[in-house]
Amino acid sequence: MRCRLRLLACLLLLLSFVAPAAPATAEPASVNVRPAVVPALQKWQGGMGSFELRRHSRIVFAGKHGDGLRDRIATLPNEVEQVTGRRPDIAPGAPQDGDIVLAVDPTLAEAEGGARFKEEGYTFTVTDRNVWITARTTRGVYYGTRTLLQILLLDDGRDSVPVGTAVDWPNYKVRGFMLDVGRRFFTADFIRDYVRLMGWFKLNELQLHLNDNGFKGDRPWSEVQAGFRLKTDNPELAGLASKDGAYDRRDWDSFEDTAAVNGVTITPEIDAPAHSLAFTRFRPSLGLNNGDSDHLDLSKPETTAFMKSVFDEFVPWFRSPDVHFGADEYTVDKPRYKIYFNEMAAHVRALGKHPRAWGSLSVMASDADGYDRDVTLNSWNNQWYGPQAAKRDGFSFINTNDDLLYIVPFADYYHGRGLDGKYLYDQWEPNVFPDGQSVEPGDPQLLGAMSAVWNDLTEATYGELDVHGLVEPTFGVLAQKMWSGAKSDVPYDSFLATVRRLGVGTGLTKVATTLATAANGEVSLGRPATASAGEACAAFDGVGTTKWESGRGDDAWLRVDLDRPETVSKVELDWAPAHGRDYEIQVSRNGTTWTTVAGRTGRESAGSDTLTFDPVTARHVRLIGTEAGRKQDGYALWSMRVFDAPDLALHQPTTASSSEVPGLGPENATDGDGKTRWASAYRDDEWIQVDLGRSQNVRRVLLDWETASAADYDIQVSDDVENWKTVAAARSKPTGARVDELTLAPVTGRYVRMQGIKRTSSYGYSLRRFEVRATSPEADVIHQGRQH
């Protein structure tokens, strides 16, 4: 025994000389940070490691409430496939490794979340074996699945979820959006898609403003547009529905069905006694001046009786607990207005619904005495009836403030080009109103907030997708501030980058994201594409839920036409599960003669692959697949992105002679984000300059002008910020937004400046992008500026 111990000691001593010494302290495993989703999670406790979505992962229901849950998430397998390329089955039985487990537990509690957690909150628990989403309600489970889909969409490879536990709930009961379909018809497909989009961001209430009319101006009322958007077979109301578009019972049921599975409530609004030209045109005897008005005549008992009959007809269609009866901006017959207000509130309740109205009492009455207090009010204007007045008088109210939350598309008032996203993100929450009218966060009378689109410009020619383009940029911001407030804890530009990657969600048929924007130096977005098979354009559309698929086999190609010769130096591929194993990147000037510039062999997984190469001039770039990961799957790409040579100005220190406002500083021109901008003071002799960090070769400068552009300007370089050399002169440029790309004779400098000489408008200079590069396409002519 003693000999064995002595031998063991000798062996251990020998190993101590042969084996490498262990580090004094092992590197601790990192704890997972809170995953980025919109809106941000309220609470997160990170673990270590990750859950991996597998080829045979399933969706499993746990507990006793699987049947109701099954209806709510029937489309979840399709949504997972649209986001990840993998389609899990819904399966009964006990969870297995790799499964996503959904459960309704009526006993689940979270003290901090209170009533909001009970109604819409959920827990999100991730181990290396399973993802568990549990809530007291099916709506809560649905919101948890949005979190899952967003995490997967943002993951490289789209198959991993960080281990940890989230507890999530909304701060406010009402997180809404109001759409005026009375003045402008929106198709049923659009409405259904917007319900889905709202669910994607956990917004929960769509108010449809179902009737309204244009402004009279100097025209007779007979020439003013008016609309009522519900169509019934009841002969008593034949002719009330608008001929240019109305929703029948089948349409409305489809809205309600879509809303039911997307966590959204549709609140209908029938607005009277003002904004009632559709009613006075249908029954002129009910209007002031015998119908020559958009105001109802409340002195006639039959007027209120008619409006009650309209509600009698359509309220049975509505599944929402609340119905809105309008009641705003009626400026005549104030005593009878009070009677009408109270009678309609009582009538809505008699039909089994809770009444809502627009806050107008500060104009319509000296005080609220005698008004029915059991009505929820939209506080839309501080003068008509602000939050402090509503709070004083005992009303529950919703923040729909016009100064902050109204869009009137393409008007020169009420955010005609969209809401101020940066202001909303940095300074606004549902309790915030202008002019000192804010209430305390979580005030029990404040139910939440709602942005609104009002289609005042009835003669304008814009369409529903143009409205979407104005609304989408701030939808994620509003959802964030209504759900968890400042919990996102990232700067606005980072938050917006996440929103852009998330897009508009899954299952949409009419609406697509308008936020897809070329990354700094990206030259392939939206360019024409072809392929050996499949939808080639899906790889270049900037949408995270579309993909190119080649079909079975090892041999396939995907090609993009950049529209003109470009300097290219990098290609980024985002592979779906059907990834390539061996592939090449080739370039061509003419689409016939090809040169291989990069390649990859032996790739084993989905996800991002970046291939860089020496800058080369090319108009055409293609991917050639020679061996697929699995021959039977072929190739599938979420995106293929082709990039210019590096931008020397990107994120470099940038200064300017002035900024119109602090939020439009010079750094916005070099942040790589084509949606932000620098704007100068309203003077000709303004400049913007970038410090490249050291003296570098400069061959090309790109200036992406907003509408406030320069007619005449110089491009200058310097090594000391004192002695400047003009290297290009631009003169007599056209007005409006444009992109100027100037190719220079070879020059070196540390600083590059745009020196303004003359503006194209009365505004200052406004640049979305100010880019500097050391290379230029060989086909370019020295000093010749290009516009596109």
FIVO-451271 format. One record per residue (C-alpha): residue in one letter; x, y, z. Coordinates in steps of 0.05 Angstrom, whole numbers, plus 32768, in hexadecimal, padded with zeros to 4 digits. Layout:
# residues N
aXYZ ...
END
This chain:
# residues 788
m800080008000 r803880308012 c805B80217FCF r801B80317FA9 l801480747FCC r805E80847FBE l805480727F74 l8015809E7F6F a803A80D97F8E c807280D27F5C l804180CF7F22 l801E810E7F3A l806181327F42 l8074811E7EFB l803181377EDF s803B81797F01 f807881857ED5 v805981697E95 a801281877E97 p800981D17E8B a7FF981F87EC9 a7FB1820D7ED3 p7FA382577ED7 a7FA182747F1D t7F5882887F13 a7F2A826A7EDF e7F05829A7EB2 p7EBE829D7ECE a7E86828A7E9E s7E5F82C87E8A v7E1782D37E9F n7DE782E07E66 v7DD383297E5E r7D8B833B7E53 p7D77832A7E0C a7D6283647DE0 v7D1883637DD0 v7CE5839B7DC2 p7CC883AD7DF2 a7CFF839D7E24 l7CF583697E59 q7CE283847E9E k7D0E83537EC6 w7D4683247EB1 q7D7282F47ED9 g7DA782D97EAB g7DC382937EAF m7DFC82737E87 g7DF9824F7E46 s7DC0824C7E15 f7D8582247DFC e7D8E820C7DB4 l7D5282047D86 r7D5A81BF7D67 r7D42819D7D28 h7D0F81767D50 s7CFB81AB7D83 r7CB081AD7D92 i7C7C81DB7DB0 v7C5C81BA7DEC f7C2381D17E18 a7C2981C57E63 g7BF281C97E97 k7BA681C57E92 h7B9981FF7E62 g7BB881E67E22 d7B7881EA7DF8 g7B6E82357DFD l7BB882407DF4 r7BB982157DB6 d7B8A82457D93 r7BB282827DA8 i7BF482697D8C a7BDD823D7D52 t7C0A82647D23 l7C4882607D4F p7C6982277D28 n7C64824F7CE8 e7C7F828D7D0B v7CBB82677D27 e7CC9824D7CE1 q7CC482937CC3 v7CF682AD7CF7 t7D2682727CFC g7D1C82447CC0 r7D08820B7CEF r7CC081F67CF9 p7CB081D57D3C d7C7381AA7D42 i7C3D81B47D77 a7C3F81747D9F p7C1B81577DDC g7C3D81357E16 a7C7581447E45 p7CAC81757E30 q7CEC81587E14 d7D3081777E0C g7D2D81AE7DD8 d7CE381BD7DE0 i7CC182007DE8 v7C8F81F97E21 l7C5282267E28 a7C2582277E66 v7BEB824E7E84 d7BEF82507ED0 p7BB8827A7EF1 t7BDE827A7F32 l7C1D829B7F16 a7C2F82DB7F3C e7C5F83157F38 a7C5783497F6E e7C7983817F49 g7C4F83777F0A g7C0C83787F2F a7BCD83787F05 r7BF383837EC5 f7C1B83437ED0 k7BDC831C7EDF e7BBA83327E9F e7BF483347E6D g7C3583217E8F y7C5D82E17E87 t7C9C82BE7E9E f7CD182A87E6D t7CFF82727E87 v7D3882567E5E t7D63821B7E6F d7D9481F67E42 r7D5C81C37E37 n7D1C81EB7E2F v7CFA822F7E28 w7CBE82377E57 i7C8B826E7E4D t7C5782727E84 a7C2082A57E91 r7BDE82AC7EB5 t7BBB82B97E72 t7BC282A37E2A r7BD182EB7E17 g7C0D82EA7E46 v7C2682AA7E26 y7C1E82CA7DE1 y7C4983067DF6 g7C7D82D57E0F t7C7F82B57DCA r7C8E82F97DAC t7CCA82FE7DD9 l7CE182B97DC3 l7CD982CA7D79 q7CFE830C7D80 i7D3882EC7DA6 l7D3F82B67D70 l7D3A82E97D38 l7D7383137D55 d7DA082D77D64 d7DD982C67D35 g7DC282837D1A r7D7A82907D33 d7D7B82527D5E s7D9482677DA3 v7D7282867DE1 p7D9D829B7E1D v7D9182747E5D g7D6F829F7E92 t7D2C82B47EAE a7D0282F07E9A v7CC4830B7EBC d7C9F833C7E90 w7C6083667E92 p7C4783A97E77 n7C4783E97E9E y7C0584007E80 k7BC383DF7E6F v7BB884057E2E r7BF084047DFB g7BCD841B7DBD f7BCB84367D77 m7B91845B7D57 l7B85845A7D0C d7B55848A7CE9 v7B34845F7CB4 g7AF8848E7CAF r7B1B84C17C84 r7B45848E7C5E f7B3584457C53 f7B6984117C66 t7B6183CC7C4A a7B4E83917C75 d7B9283717C67 f7BB483AF7C82 i7B8B83AE7CC2 r7B9983657CCE d7BE483707CC2 y7BE583AA7CF2 v7BC5837F7D28 r7BFE834D7D1E l7C3283857D1F m7C15839F7D60 g7C1A835A7D7F w7C6383557D69 f7C7383917D96 k7C41837F7DCD l7C1383BA7DBD n7BCD83A57DD1 e7B9783D47DB8 l7B8483EB7D72 q7B5084227D71 l7B2E84287D2D h7B10846D7D21 l7AD784557CF4 n7AB884967CDB d7ACF84DD7CCD n7AD485117C96 g7B0285447C78 f7B04858E7C89 k7AD485BE7C66 g7B0485F67C57 d7AE686227C21 r7ABE85E97C01 p7A7685D77C0C w7A6B859B7C3A s7A4F85747BFE e7A9685717BE1 v7AB9855A7C21 q7ACE85127C2A a7AA984E97C5E g7AAE84A17C72 f7A8C846C7C9C r7AB0842A7C98 l7A7F83F47CB1 k7A5183D27C80 t7A1283AD7C96 d79D983897C72 n79A683AE7C9D p797A83D47C6C e7970840B7C9F l79B9841E7C97 a79C0840F7C4C g79EC84457C2D l7A0F845A7C6D a7A4F84337C5E s7A8384557C32 k7A8584407BEA d7AD184477BE7 g7ADB84127C1C a7AB883F57C59 y7ABF83B77C85 d7A8783847C87 r7A7A83547CC0 r7AA983207CA1 d7AE283537C9F w7AD583697CE6 d7AD483217CFF s7B1783167CDD f7B3383537D02 e7B1983377D44 d7B3482F17D36 t7B78830C7D24 a7B7983397D61 a7B6682FF7D8F v7BA482D77D7D n7BD383137D7E g7BC583307DC2 v7BA0836C7DA6 t7B5B838A7DB6 i7B3883B17D80 t7B1483EE7D9C p7AE184097D69 e7AD084527D67 i7A9184707D48 d7A9A84BB7D4F a7A6084ED7D59 p7A4385217D61 a7A7C85457D3C h7AA485277D03 s7A61850B7CEC l7A5B851E7CA3 a7A5084D57C91 f7A1284D57CBD t79F785197CA8 r7A0185067C5F f79DA84C57C6C r79A384E87C93 p79A785337C84 s796E85427CB4 l799A852D7CEE g79D085617CE0 l79D685AA7CF1 n79BF85D77CB8 n7995859E7C9C g79D385747C90 d7A0185AB7C75 s7A31859C7CAD d7A5C85667CCC h7A3A85717D10 l79FC854C7D26 d79C185757D3E l79B8855E7D86 s797985877D8F k795385507D6A p794585117D93 e794884E77D54 t799284F97D4C t79A784D57D8C a7976849D7D7C f799784937D38 m79DD84917D57 k79C5845E7D89 s79AA84337D50 v79EE84357D2F f7A0E841B7D6E d79D783E77D76 e79E783CD7D31 f7A3383C87D37 v7A4483BE7D80 p7A3183747D7B w7A6A836D7D49 f7A9D83867D7C r7AC183577DAD s7AE6838E7DD2 p7AD083A17E19 d7AD183EB7E05 v7AAE84127DCE h7AC0845A7DBD f7A88848B7DAC g7AB584C67D98 a7A9685067DB4 d7AD085357DA2 e7AD3857B7D85 y7A88858A7D87 t7A8585D57D95 v7A3B85E47D93 d7A0085D77DC1 k7A2985C87DFE p79ED85B57E2C r79D385827DFA y7A1B85687DEF k7A1C85547E39 i79D985307E31 y79F3850C7DF3 f7A3484F97E15 n7A1084DA7E50 e79DB84B77E26 m7A0E84977DF7 a7A3A84817E32 a79FD84607E52 h79E884417E10 v7A2D84237E04 r7A2B84057E4A a79E583EA7E3D l7A0283C57E01 g7A3483A37E2F k7A7183CF7E21 h7A9884037E47 p7A9584487E27 r7ACF84727E0F a7AD184B87DF3 w7B0284EF7DDF g7B0F85217E17 s7AED85637E05 l7ACF857A7E46 s7AFB85B77E52 v7ADE85D77E14 m7A9885BB7E1A a7A8B85CB7E63 s7AA385F87E9B d7AAA85BA7EC6 a7A9B85707EC2 d7A5E85737EF0 g7A2785477ED5 y7A5385207EA5 d7A5584D47EA8 r7A9884C47EC9 d7A96847A7EB6 v7AB5848A7E71 t7AFE84807E5E l7B1884BE7E3B n7B5084C77E08 s7B7585047E20 w7B88851F7DDC n7B9185697DE7 n7BA185907E26 q7B7285C97E14 w7B37859D7E03 y7B4085717E40 g7B8585647E5B p7B9C852D7E8B q7B9C85597EC8 a7B53856B7EBC a7B4085237EAF k7B64850E7EEE r7B4385447F17 d7AFE85317EFE g7B0684E77F0B f7B0B84CB7EC5 s7B3784927EAE f7B5F84AA7E72 i7B8F84967E3B n7BCA84C07E24 t7BBC84D07DDA n7BDB85157DDD d7BDA85387D99 d7C1C855D7DA2 l7C43851D7DAF l7C1C84E37D91 y7BF584FA7D53 i7C0A84ED7D0B v7BE585117CD3 p7C0784F27C97 f7C2D85237C6C a7C0E85607C8C d7C37859B7CA5 y7C1C85917CEB y7C1485577D1C h7C5385317D08 g7C43852C7CBE r7C8385047CB3 g7C7D84D77CF0 l7C8684DE7D3B d7CC684F57D5B g7CE384B17D6F k7D2184CB7D93 y7CF884FA7DBE l7CC684C37DCF y7CFD84927DE0 d7D2784C27E0A q7CF284EC7E2C w7CAB84CF7E26 e7C82849C7E4C p7C3684947E4F n7C3284C27E8B v7C5484FB7E66 f7C2A85347E49 p7C4285787E30 d7C3985BB7E52 g7C4285A27E99 q7C0685737E96 s7C2C85327EA4 v7C1185037EDA e7C3884D47F06 p7C5084927EE6 g7C1D845C7EF4 d7BE6848C7F07 p7BA9845F7F13 q7B7D848A7EE6 l7BAF84877EAC l7BA184477E86 g7BD9844F7E53 a7BE784717E11 m7BD4846E7DC8 s7BF4848E7D8A a7BC584A27D52 v7BC484AC7D07 w7B9284DF7CEE n7B8784E27CA3 d7B74852C7CA0 l7B8E85367C59 t7B5485147C36 e7B68852E7BF1 a7BB085167BF6 t7BC584D97BCD y7BED84B07BFF g7BDA84677C0E e7BD884397C49 l7C2084217C40 d7C37846A7C41 v7C1584707C85 h7C3984327C9C g7C7B84527C89 l7C6B848C7CB8 v7C5384607CF1 e7C8584277CF2 p7CC4844E7D07 t7CA7845E7D4C f7C7B84217D58 g7CB383FD7D7D v7CC4843C7DA5 l7C7B84457DBC a7C7583FC7DCD q7CB484007DF7 k7C9D843D7E1E m7C5784217E2A w7C6F83DC7E40 s7CAE83E57E6A g7CC1842E7E64 a7D0B843C7E69 k7D1D83F27E76 s7D3D83EC7E31 d7D7A840E7E4E v7D9D84197E0B p7DA584597DE2 y7D72846A7DAE d7D9D84587D72 s7DAB84137D8E f7D6284087D9E l7D4D841D7D58 a7D8083EE7D3A t7D5E83B57D60 v7D1A83CB7D48 r7D3383CB7D00 r7D4D83847D07 l7D0B836D7D24 g7CE3838B7CEB v7C9883837CED g7C92833B7D05 t7C7482FD7CE7 g7C3782E97CBE l7C2C832B7C9A t7C0E832D7C55 k7C0783777C43 v7C39839D7C6F a7C8483987C6C t7CBA83BD7C93 t7CCC84027C7B l7D0984057CA9 a7D3683D97C80 t7D7084077C73 a7DB583FB7C56 a7DEB83F37C89 n7E2784217C82 g7E4784107C40 e7E1283DB7C2C v7E0783DF7BE1 s7DD983A37BD4 l7D9A83B37BFB g7D5D83B07BCD r7D8783A47B8E p7D6D83747B58 a7D81832C7B64 t7D7D82E97B40 a7D8B82A27B56 s7D90825B7B3C a7D4C82517B5E g7D2182717B94 e7D1082B97BA6 a7D5382DC7B9E c7D3A83217BB4 a7D2A83067BFA a7D7583067C09 f7D7B83517BF9 d7D39836E7C14 g7D52837F7C5A v7D1983577C7A g7D2E83277CB0 t7CF582F57CA5 t7CFE82E87C5B k7D3382BB7C3D w7D4E82A07BFB e7D4982547BF3 s7D6C82307BBB g7D4981EC7BBF r7D6B81A97BC3 g7DB2819D7BAB d7DFA81B57BB4 d7E0081E27B78 a7DDD82267B7C w7DEA82707B72 l7DCF82B37B89 r7DE182F37B65 v7DD5833E7B70 d7DDB83777B3F l7DF583B57B63 d7DDA83E27B2A r7E1E84027B1D p7E6883F47B2A e7E7783F67B74 t7EB483EC7B9F v7EA483AD7BC7 s7ECE838E7BFE k7EA083647C2A v7E6583357C26 e7E3C83227C63 l7E1182E27C5F d7DDC82D07C92 w7DD082867C89 a7D8F82637C9B p7D92821A7CB4 a7D9B82047C6C h7DE082237C6A g7E19821B7C3A r7E5581F17C4B d7E8282067C11 y7E7682457BE8 e7E98827F7BC4 i7E8D82C97BB9 q7E9882E07B71 v7E9683267B52 s7E8D833F7B0B r7E8A83817AE6 n7E6083697AAC g7E39832E7AC8 t7E5F82FE7A9B t7EA782FB7AB2 w7EAD82E77AFB t7EE682EA7B2D t7EE782C47B70 v7EFA82F47BA8 a7EE982CB7BE7 g7ED182867BFC r7EC082597C36 t7EC8820E7C41 g7EAF81E17C78 r7E7A820F7C97 e7E5281E77CC9 s7E1982137CE1 a7DE582497CD2 g7DF282927CE4 s7E1D82CB7CCC d7E5B82C47CA0 t7E8483017C8B l7EB382FB7C50 t7EE483357C45 f7F1383407C0A d7F3C83777BEA p7F1083AE7BCD v7EFD83A07B85 t7ED083C37B53 a7E93839A7B40 r7E4B83A37B2B h7E35835A7B37 v7E43832F7B74 r7E2E82E77B7B l7E3082AD7BAC i7E42826A7B8E g7E30822E7BB9 t7E5781EE7BAC e7E4481C47BE9 a7E0881CD7C15 g7E0681BB7C5E r7DD181877C4C k7DC781787C02 q7D7D816A7C0D d7D7481B07C2A g7D9C81D87BF9 y7DAC82207C0D a7D8482557C32 l7D9A829C7C43 w7D7682D07C6C s7DA283057C4D m7DDE83127C21 r7DFC83587C2A v7E3283767BFE f7E5C83B07C1A d7E8683E87BFF a7ECC83F57C18 p7ECE840B7C61 d7EB484507C73 l7EEE84757C94 a7EBD84A77CB4 l7E9184737CD6 h7E8A84837D21 q7EC484B57D1D p7EC184F77D43 t7E9685277D1B t7E8C85717D27 a7E6585A87D04 s7E5E85F37D03 s7E1885ED7D21 s7DDD85BE7D2E e7D9585D37D26 v7D8285AE7D67 p7DAC85817D95 g7D8A85427D7A l7DA385517D33 g7DED85537D44 p7E2685467D13 e7E3485017D30 n7DF384EA7D0E a7E1384F07CCA t7E4B84BE7CDA d7E25848D7D07 g7E18845C7CCE d7DCD84657CD4 g7DAB84817C96 k7D6D84947CBE t7D9084C77CEC r7DA9850A7CD3 w7DD185497CE2 a7DAF858B7CD6 s7DD285CF7CD9 a7DBA86147CE9 y7D9586397CB2 r7DD386597C92 d7DFC864D7C53 d7E42864E7C71 e7E3B860E7C9B w7E6985D27C9D i7E70858B7CB8 q7EB385677CC0 v7ECB85237CD6 d7F0D850F7CF7 l7F2684CE7CD7 g7F5684C27D11 r7F9584C77CE7 s7FAA84DE7CA2 q7F8C84AF7C6F n7F8284A87C24 v7F3F84C77C0F r7F2284B57BCB r7ED784BA7BD4 v7EA484E17BFD l7E5A84D17C01 l7E2685037C19 d7DDF84EB7C23 w7DB6852B7C25 e7D7285337C44 t7D4285657C24 a7D6A859F7C41 s7DA585947C13 a7DDF85BD7BF8 a7DDF85DE7BB4 d7E2985F17BB7 y7E5E85D57BE5 d7EA785C17BE9 i7EC985827C02 q7F0885937C28 v7F3F856C7C4C s7F7185807C82 d7FA585627CB0 d7FA085977CE6 v7F5885B47CE4 e7F7585F87CD2 n7F9085F27C8B w7F5B85D77C5C k7F6385C17C14 t7F2785BE7BE6 v7F28857B7BC0 a7EE3857D7BA0 a7EB085B37B90 a7E6685A47B86 r7E3C85DB7B66 s7DF485E57B50 k7DDB85A57B6F p7D9085977B6A t7D5F85A57BA2 g7D43856E7BCE a7D5E852E7BEB r7D96850B7BC5 v7DD784E57BCC d7E1785067BB3 e7E5384D97BAA l7E9384FD7B98 t7ED284DA7B7F l7F1284FF7B8D a7F5985007B72 p7F8584DB7BA5 v7F8D85067BE2 t7FA084FB7C2C g7F85851D7C69 r7F6E85107CB0 y7F32853E7CAE v7EFC85417C78 r7ECA85797C74 m7E8B858C7C4E q7E8D85D87C4A g7E4985F47C37 i7E45862F7C08 k7DFC86337BF3 r7DBC860E7C0A t7D8485F47BDE s7D4F860B7C10 s7D41863B7C48 y7D5586067C79 g7D9C85F37C8C y7DC485B87C73 s7DAD85727C86 l7DD785337C7B r7DC284EC7C8A r7E0684CF7C78 f7E4C84EB7C71 e7E7A84B37C5A v7EC384B27C46 r7EE8847A7C23 a7F2F846C7C0C t7F1B84477BCC s7EEE84557B91 p7ED2842B7B58 e7F0484297B20 a7ECF843E7AED d7EC484817B0F v7EDF84C17AF0 i7F0A84ED7B1C h7EE485287B3B q7EA285127B1D g7E6985117B4F r7E3384DB7B4A q7DEC84E07B62 h7DBC84A77B6E 
END
